[in-house]
Amino acid sequence: MYTHVVRVNKESEYRFETGETAVTVTVRSGHAEVFGAEAAVGASYVFAPHTKAAFFTWHGAELAVVGEPESGYVAGETPMPTYANVHGALQTLRGEASTKAELTGPVVVVAGPTDVGKSSLCKILVNFAIREGAAPLFVDLDVGQGGITVPGMLGALILERPFEIETGAPDGSPPLVYFYGHASPGANAAFFERMLDKVAGEARELFALNDEVRAAGAVINTCGWIEGDGLRLLKETIAKFQADIVLVLDSDRLTQELTSTFKDTPSTTVVKLAKSGGVVTRSATFRRSARSSKMKDYFYGPHRDLAPAATTIYFRDVQIYRVGADEVAPLSALPIGVEAAAEPVVVSKVTPSNELRSCILAVSYAQSEDELLDANIAGFLHVQDVQVDKAKMMVLAPSQGELPGQFLLVSDVQWFAD
């Protein structure tokens, strides 16, 4: 196995991307961190195929790299010192909030176009906060990526431990997960906005119930859609979460637009930051592959050490629904030339059919149809086969046992498992 030693000077980082095979990195000496999470000296970290990561050091480090990365280099120019300064400012606000019950710690929205490092910056800020003893709320609104759970959902969780170095997965309390069911907010903007309200309300409740979380504040990841309705939804996100600070990565135009919009809101400050030089543009094919990998992470674990259960579900035992599927009026009732419109926030019952194959079903905690839009999600099933003649379907479940609820929601984000 190919091994080489990489020496990284102070305030520099070793950036690499794995190819078809895994790569192992060990910190031989010095101090290094990955997205703000400290890497232990002597510990070996295994990075799966098609992973991007960077080991940053403040004072210098020596790394042993086992395997052949698709690319790897040491970069002397990095925005980490700037990000550390941002963290320092956030810690000052957290300190004030910890001594004054009427204050909430910094609520930070990270915004910008696609492929500028928003998720990475969120990890860095959260990990820095945790290292200082804070327990911030992490909110993931990037439905196309799935930073907390499977793609197509909105989520929030309290983090007391750093994101995992090898997988980038969050390691915290059981998350609050809410159904959306699409890989882009634009697929059903009205429903997405409704769920923004729900998650923002849950964040305020968590702040009211937990002083430690209130003082730590929140870091909110957003999607890269910043045009048209995407920009409007971003502004709604900032307003609904009552953001104190909006960090905009690599976009002068977005910075100016948000500064202008919130100029009369003195509690909201918009700051532009530079993106990392290690950020690369991802193709549509790569995004689909990443979503598929996230699905596999859910069922098999990021380290592929979980054993999901193949389970049979009879149609009589569950009720399956879809959001935004009802037509407002039948075609025969509309004027000539007018097409039927889909009501965006209507729950409609689904008759099980072969079209469910490869679909992801969200298991809701709802006790009735009326609760479906607002209930938290317990977990997910992957439909592997449907036998309509026998009124049953075969699904992959995270574990054996009865489902925690009978109400299932169909996501448009499918997984074609290999």
Secondary structure as UniProt FT lines:
FT   STRAND          3..8
FT   TURN            10..11
FT   STRAND          12..17
FT   STRAND          23..30
FT   STRAND          32..34
FT   TURN            35..36
FT   STRAND          37..39
FT   STRAND          44..47
FT   TURN            49..50
FT   STRAND          52..57
FT   STRAND          61..66
FT   STRAND          71..75
FT   HELIX           80..99
FT   TURN            101..102
FT   STRAND          107..111
FT   HELIX           118..131
FT   TURN            132..133
FT   STRAND          137..140
FT   TURN            143..145
FT   TURN            151..152
FT   STRAND          153..158
FT   TURN            165..167
FT   STRAND          176..179
FT   HELIX           185..188
FT   HELIX           189..209
FT   HELIX           211..216
FT   STRAND          218..221
FT   HELIX           229..240
FT   TURN            241..242
FT   STRAND          245..249
FT   HELIX           252..261
FT   TURN            262..264
FT   TURN            266..267
FT   STRAND          269..273
FT   TURN            277..278
FT   HELIX           284..300
FT   TURN            302..303
FT   STRAND          309..314
FT   HELIX           315..317
FT   STRAND          319..323
FT   HELIX           331..333
FT   TURN            336..337
FT   TURN            344..345
FT   STRAND          347..349
FT   HELIX           354..356
FT   TURN            357..358
FT   STRAND          360..364
FT   HELIX           369..371
FT   TURN            372..374
FT   STRAND          377..387
FT   HELIX           388..390
FT   STRAND          392..397
FT   STRAND          407..411
//
